[in-house]
Amino acid sequence: MIKYLLLTVSLATSAICFGQKKPNIDSLLKVADAEITDTAKAKIYNKVGNYYMDNNLGKAIEYFEKSKEIALRINNKLKAANNFYSIGFCYLRKADFEKSLYNYQQSTKIYEELKDTIRLSNALMSMGNVYFQSNDIPNTIQYYEKAGLLVEIKKDSIQLQIIYDTKGTIYDKLGKYDTAVFFLKRAITLAKKLNMNDMRYGSLSNLALTYKHQFKTSEALKCFDSVLVYFIETNQPDDSKAIVYNNIAATNVQAGNFAEAQIIFNKSIALCKSAGIPTVEMENYRNMADMYGKMKNFEQQAMFQKKYYDIKDSIFSVENKNQLTEQEASYQVEKKNVEIVKKDAEVIKQKSQRNILIIIALSILAVLAVVALFYSRIRNKNKLLEQKNIQINEQKDELQTLNQVKDRLFSIISHDLRNPLVTLRSYLSLADNDAVAPEKKQQFKLQTMNAVSQTSDMLDNLLAWANVQIKNTTASVVPLNIEDIVADEISNVQAQAYQKQITITPQLQVVLLPGDYDIISIALRNLLTNAIKYSNNNSCITITTIKSGGTVLLSVKDNGVGLYAAQIKQILTSQNDTTKGTEGEKGSGLGLFLVRELLQKMNATLSIESEPGKGSNFTIEIPAL
């Protein structure tokens, strides 16, 4: 299958070309021995590592390590990170996941330091591959998501297409075929938009394989046919066409079209033989063995299985491995001889220079150490003093706040709780006095009910305010149905409104708004109580919600006595003093102060529009989600 065969095709090509590349490797190693500059040596070691990556992963790691050590020594961070990345890839192919992950992590740290977003996204995807091979699916998806975010920030459409295609491949392997189809289609669409047809048809081939796994053979064959037409028209290499023919034949086997599959397998094998692609030829034989197994032709099945294993065993023969060993031994002997000659020539010169350099270096290090220690102590002392000052100022602010809370609390308890109790006691003493006229008793009863209602509201506010001061809890902002909250709070104040024949009318343009349920409820109840208190008999209070820009506005408008500009300023900047309502109602002065305090918890604010004699409009401004 094309997306699983690309690596094996690369390995096969390297194995075939081994005999031809040997002189080039010998030349590179000799040049490395003769080179004086570290930069040139590191570059050559990297080339040798890339060569061995196709046929000897252990040797590849060895030369990448040498290149990495030089890069670290000369402080070339980018080359060091690239070598860490290559070593991680080699260990991944060796299935040593722990070492692979370590090296990818080192490359990631350096890419982050260099702010190299493109290489960092590649390293993150590679770490995802390690976790995938270890069957750690959550971490696999996590690292691909991180890479995807970087690509989206960089707006690199090509990288994003690769991520979509790779995600599709991963989900296909996981058996999550619908998700795989989703990402592969996105990859195809993006490649088409970028006018990158090779990537587009590569993703289309992967999509066809996913359809095959879903047993959607007609869709799979249609996609494979489109890929094949494109490969033929654009004269793609024979190995690519051979892979597509193999996939088409395997899909026909799934559909039960054995005769047609045999013809197409033969086309793929013919291309493989002419182009010298043993890995794809081997894959054809494996698929043909499966086909004859389904046909119950076990003799043919056994024959093609033997062909499969013959090619597999021959790809990396013992002879090739011996050639690599001999070449490496020759190189090491030659290298040692060159090193001995160089060392003999330089040893006298180095001795004298080394002693001078050591003395200078030690002197510089000693001075730097003293300066660093002195500077570190001064900086630590300054930081400690700064922290102490911040702590003292914070404690001062907290003490001032607590003192204000205490004074306010005692004022409310000593004054506003006493008056309702006196009223209640007076009414109880007169209730059984026959000398008092029934009209007076009814008047006293209404006054007492008002006092009790006001006291209840004040206690609710006092408890809520104290809870805010003590717990300092955070708000839980979620979408709320304001219709339910408005209905509940109108019901709570209906008795007060009825005594003054006041009508409360909701006009809600916005039904859902973001907020904390308890905070919105307490704020709305206090604004309604306040509006009733300062409204005239037989008047109207309107509750509205509208959306304005990036905020939702919840307003309570009355036609009462209104406010002066100085009163509005006092309400919005301090704990305002209470005034009597239109029927002599009293309050604690805590309601609007509590509203402002609570609204701050959910980043909302209170604004007031009012004129004396024309009523007031109190508006809660809530940031939209």
N, C-alpha and C positions, 0 to 999 in steps of 0.2 A: 504494500500500500504506500502511496507516494509520501505521506507525511511521516511514516515510520521508516522509510527506506533511504532517506536522504543521507543520513550518517553513514550507513553501510556502503552506499555508493561512493562516498568520499574515501572511506577506508580502502575499498577495492582499487580505486584509481591510484592511491598512493602506493599500494602493494605492487601494482603492475609497473609503476614507474621507478621502483626502487633501484634497479640496476642502472638506470640512466642517471639518477640523481646522485649516486655515490661520489663521483669525481667532484661535483659541486660542493658537497658537504666537506670532503677532504680539503678542498681549497679554502672554504670558509674557516675551518679550524686552524689551518696554517696561517691565514691572515690574522686571526684572533691572537695567535701567539706572537706575531710580529708587531701587532699594534701597541702603541704607547699610551694613547688616551683611553681613559675608562669609558667615555661615551661610545667610542667606536667598538670596544670590546662588548659592551652591554648590547649594542645593536646586533652584533654578529651572533652572540649567544641566544638572543631572542629568535633570530632566523633559524638557527639550528633546532631550537625548541619547537618552533612551528613545523619543521620538517619531521621530527620524531613524533609529533602529535598524531600523525597518521599511521605509525607502525610500531612505536615503542613508547608507551606512555611513561614508563619509568625514566627513560632517558630524557624525554621531553620535560618532565618535572625537574630533573637535575639541571638542565641548561636554563630553564626559566628561573630556577632558584639562584644560579650564578648571576644572571642578568639582574635579578631583583636586588641581590646583595650590593652590586655595583651602584645601582640606582639609589639605594638607601644611603650608601656611603657618600655619594656626590650630591645628595639631597635633591635628586630629580624625582619629585613626588608623583608626577603623572606616569613616568615609566615604571616606577615601583608599583603603583596601583594596577597598571596594565598587566604586569607580571603576576601579581597576586591573582588577578582575574583569570589569567591563562592557567595558572596552577590549580585554581579551583575547578576549572573546566576539566582538566586532566583527571583530577581525583573523582569528579562526578562520573566520568566514563569508566573509572576503575571501581565504581560503586563504594568508594570510601567516603561516605556522606559527611562524617564528622570533620575530616580534613578539608573536604570541599567547602563546607559551610564556613569554616574558619577563614580560609583564604578569600572567599567572596566577601565575608564581613570586613576583612582588612581593606579590600579594595573599596568597599562602600564607604568606610570612614574617610579615606583619602579623597574620594570623589566628592563627598559632602564638604570636606574642608576646602577643596578647590572650586566648589560650586559648579561642577561639571554635570549639568542636569542630564544630558543625553547618556553619558557613560554610567551615571548613577542609576538611571532607569533600567539600563541593561543589566547592571549588577543586581538590582532588586528582583528583576525577572528571573535571573539565574538562581538566586537564593530560593525563589518560589519553586524552581525546577528541582532543587535539592530536596525541599520538603515534600514535593510531589512524589519523587522517587522513594522517599521514606514513608509514603502513605499518610503524611500529615496534611490532610486537605485544608483545615482551617488556616494554617500558616501559608499554604500555597496560595490560596485566594487572597489572603491579607497582603502578601508581598506584591502580587500582581495588581491589586488595587492601589498600593502605594506608587508603583511604577506608573500606573495609569494617570494618577493625579499629577505627577511630575510632567508627564507628556502633555496633559491638557493645559497645565500652566505655561509650558513652553510653546504650546500650540504647534507641536511637531506632528503633522498629520501622518507622515510616513511611519514614525514610531507608533502612533496610535493604531494605525492599520495592522502593524505587526502584533500589537497587544491583543487586538480583537481576534486575529487569526489564531494566536497561541491560546487564548482563553477558549476559543471554540475547540481546539485540539484537546485541551485538558478536560473540558466537560464531556467530550466524546469518549475519552478514556475512562471517565468516571461513570459512563453509562447514562449521563444526563443529556440525552440527545436533543431535547427541545431547546435547552439552554445553549447547547453547542451550535444548533442551527441559527439561533438568534445572533450570537456573536460572529459567526462566519458570514452571515448575510450583511452584518454591519461592515465587516472587513471588505467584502466584495463591493458594497456601495461606495465606501471611502476610496478604494483603489480606483474604481471607475471615475469618481469625481476628480482624482489626482491624475487621471489619464496614465496610470501605471498598469499596463495590461498584463505584464508578467506576474505581478503580485495579485492582480485580480483573478487570473485563471489558476494561480496556485491555490488561492482560497476557495475558488469554485471546485477544484479537485478535492480539497478537504471536505467541502460541503457534500460532494457526491459520496465520499466514504461514509459520512454520518448518515446520509439517506440509506446507504447500503446496510448499515448497522440497525437502522429502523425497519429494515425489510421493505423499504420503498424503492423497489428495484427499477421501476420505470423512471422515477425522478432521478435516481442515481445514474442510470444509463444516459439520460438526456444531458445531464451535466458533464459526464465524462466525454460524450460525443462532442460537446462544444469545446472542451479543453483540447481534445485531439485535433479538431479542425484548426484551432488557433495555433497549436504547435506545428502542424504541417505547413500552414500558410506563412508562419514566421520563421520556418526552417530552424526550429529548436533542435538542440543536440539529440542524437539517437537515444541516449540514456533516458532523457525525459519522455520521449515517445514510447520507449520500451516499457517504462513504468506505467504509463496511461493504458497501453494495451493490456498489460498484466491485470490492472484494476478492472478494466472492462470485462476481461475474460472471467475473473473471479466473481463479478456481479452476475454474469450470465449463468455461472454455475449455481449461484444462489437461486436464480429464477428457474433452474432446471433446464436451461438451453445448453445441453452438454455438447452437441455437435458444433454449434456456433462458437462456444467457448474454446473448443479444441483448435479451431481455425485461428482464433485471435491469439491464443497462447503461442502458436507456432510463429505468428508474426512477431510477437515480442521476443521470442527466443532467437529468431533470425537476426533481429536488430542487435541483440546482446552479443551474439557470436561475431557479427561483423565489426562491432564497435569495441569488443573486448570488455564486456561488463559482466563479470561472473556473478556478482551479488544479485543483480536483477534476474539473471538466468536461474540462479539458485532459488529465488522466490517463486519463479514460474513453476519449477519442478515441485516445490512444496505444495502450491495450489493445485497442480495437476494430480498429485497424489491424493489430495483431499477429494478432488472431483471423482477419480476412479473408485475411491472408497465409497462415495455416495452411490456410484453405479454398481456396487457389489463386484467390481472387477479387481479382485485382490492381487492378481498377478501383475497387472499394470500399476496398481498402487505401489506395490513393493519395488518395482523397477524405478519409478520416479522418485521414491523416497531414497533409494540408493544413489541416484544421480544428485539429489539434493545434498546428501551428506558427503559425497565425493568432492563436490565443489567447495563445500564449507570447510572441509579439512585441508583443502589445497590452497586456500586464500593466503594463509600465513604458514608457509612450510618451514620445516626445521632448517633447510638450507638458508632461507632468508634470515632467520634468527641468528644462525651462525655467522653469516656475513656481517650483520650488525655488530656482533660481539667481537669479531676479528678487527673490524674497522675501528671500533672504540678502543681496543687494546693497543693497536698500532698508534693511534692518535695520542693515547696517554703516555706511551714510551717516548714518542717524539717530543711531546710537550715537556716531559721531565728533563730531557737532555737540553732543550732550549733554556729552561729555567735555571739549570745548573750553570750554564755558560754566562747567563746574565748576572746571576748572583755573584759569581767569582769576579766579574768585571766591576761591580758596583759596591762590593762589600766595604772596601777601604774608604771610599768617598762617603758612604752612608754613615760610617761610625763617627767620623768627626762632625758631620752635620747633625746627626741625631742627638749627640750630647748637648750641642748648643741649643737646638730646638727644645730639648726637654727642659733645660734650665729656664729658657724664656717662657715656655708654656706654664711651668710650675709657678713662676713669679706672677704671671698674668692671672692665673687661676686663684692664687692666694689673695691678690688685690681685689679681684672680682668677688670672691667669697666674702671678704670683709665688708665691701661696699653693699653687697646684696643683703648680708645679715643686718647691717645698720639700717638700710632702707626698709627692710621687712619689719623690723621692730618699730620704727617710726610709723609706718603705714598701719600696723596692727593697733598701735596705741590710738591713732587718729580714728580708726574704724570703731574701736571700743568706746571712745568718747562720743562719737557721733551717734552710736546706738543708744548710749545712756541718755543723751539729750532727747532723742526721739522718744524713748520710753518715758522720760520725765514729763515731756509735753503731752503725751498720750494720757498719762495718769492724771495730769492736771485737767485736761479736757473732760475726762471721765468723771472726776470729782465735781467739776462745775455742773456737768449735766445731771449727776445724781442729786446734787444740792437743789437744783431747779426742780427736779422731779419731786423731791421731798417737800419743798415749799408749796408747790402746786397741789400736791396730794393733801397736805394738812389744810390748805385753804378751802379745798372742795369739801372735805369731810367736816370741818368746823362750821362752815357757813351754809352750804347748799344741802347738806343732809339734815341740818337742824330745823330749817323752816318747814319742810313737808311734815316732819314729825309733830311740830307744834300745831300745824293745821289739822292733822289727823286727831290729835288729842282734843283739840277744841271741838271738833265735830262730834266726837264720841261723848263728850260731856254734855253737849246740847241735844243729842239725839233723843234722849228720854225726858227732856224738859218740855212739859205741856204748855208752858207759857210762851214758847217760841212758835211763831206762826208757821204753818206748813210751807208757805212760799219761801220763808227764810231757811227752813230746814233743807228744802230742795236746792236752794242756792249754795248753802254750805256743803251739801252732798256733791254738787258738781265741782266746787272748788277743791274738795278733798280728792275726788277722782282725778282731777287734773294734776294735783300735787303728787299723787301716787304714781300716775303715768309718767310724769316728768322725772320722778325719783327713779323709777324702773329704767327709763332710758339712760339717765345719768349713770346708774350702776353698771348697765351693759357697757357703756362707753368707757367707764372707769376701769372695768375688768379687762376690756380689750386693750386699752392704753397701757395698763400695768403689764399685761402679757407681752406687748411689744417691747417695753422697756427692759423687762427681765429676761425673756427668752431670746430676743433679737433674732427671731426666726426669719427665714427667707420665704418669699412668696412662690407658689406653684402656679405658673402661668400656663393655662390651657384654654382651648376654645370653649366658650360658655354660651348657653342659650339665654340671652338677656330677657326674653319674654317671660320665662319662668321666674327669674329673680325679681323682675319688676312686679309681677303678679303677687309674689309672696310679700314683698315689702309694702305694696299698697294695702294688702290685707292687714299687715301689722300696724299701720298708722290710720286705718279706716275709722276707728273710734274717735280719734282726735279730730280728724277731718269732719266727721259727722256733727260734732258739737258746734262747729263753726259753719256748717252747711257748705263745705268746700268740695269741689269736684276735682278729682285727679284723673287726667286723661293721658294715656300712653300713645305716642306717635313714633313707632319704631321702624326706621328705614333699614337699619342693620340689625339682623337677628343674632348672628354669631359674632362675638368679639373676644379678643384674648384677655385673660385676666385671672386673678385668684378669686375663687367663689366667695370665701369669707370676707375678703377685703372689699369686693364690689358690693356685697350685701350690706355690710356695716356702713360704707360710704353712702350708698343710696338711701338707706334708712335715715341717716343723720341729715342728709340734704332735704329729704321729704319732711322730717320733723321740723327742721329749721324753716322751710317754706310755709308750713301750716302755721307755725308760731307767729310769723310776721305777715301773714295774709289777712285781708279783711274778710268778714262774713260774706257768704254767698259769692265767693270768687272762684277762680279756676287755677289749677296747677298743671303744667304740661311736662311730660317726660319724653324726651326725643333722643334718638340715636342716628347719627349720620357719619359717613366716611369722608374725610377731608385729607387728600394727599396720602401721606403715610401714617395717618392717625385715625382712630375712631373716637368720635365725640359723644359722650353721654351727658345730657343736660337736664337740669331741673329748673323750670322757669315759673315764677309766680308773679302776681300783680299786686304785691304788698307795698310796704312802706318804703322799700328801697334802701340804698346805702350811699353815704358820702364817699368821696375818693379817699379821704383819710382813713375811714373805717375799712375800706377794701384793702388798703396798704397794711393796716394793722393785722387784719385777718391772715394775709398771705405772708407776713414776715414774723409774727409773734403769736403768743397765746392771747387771743383777744378777750377782753372783758365782756361779760354777758349783759344784755339789755332785755327789758320786758317786751313780751309780744303784744299784739294788738288787743288781746283780752287780758293783759296783765300776766301772761305765762312767764314763768321764770326758767332759767337754765343754768348749767354749770360753766358755760364757756368752753367746755371740753370738746364738744361735738366736731366743730370745723377744724380745730387743732388736731384731733384724732384722725380726721379724714386726710389731712395733709401728711401726717406721719405714716399712715398706712399706705397711701398711694405711692410714696417714695419706694416702698418695698417692691413694687412691680414696675418701677420706672415711669409711673404716670404722674400727672400734675393736675392741680386744681386752678381754674381761672374763673374770674368773676366779672360780669358786666351788670352795672346797676346805676340807676339815677334815683334820687330821693322822690318819693311819690309815684314812681313809675314801675316799681317792682325790681326784681333781681333775676339774673340767669347764672346759675352755678354750673360750670362745665368741667367734666373729668376728661382729660386728654390722654388717650391710651395708645401707645405705639402699636401699629399693626404688626402681625407676625410675618 
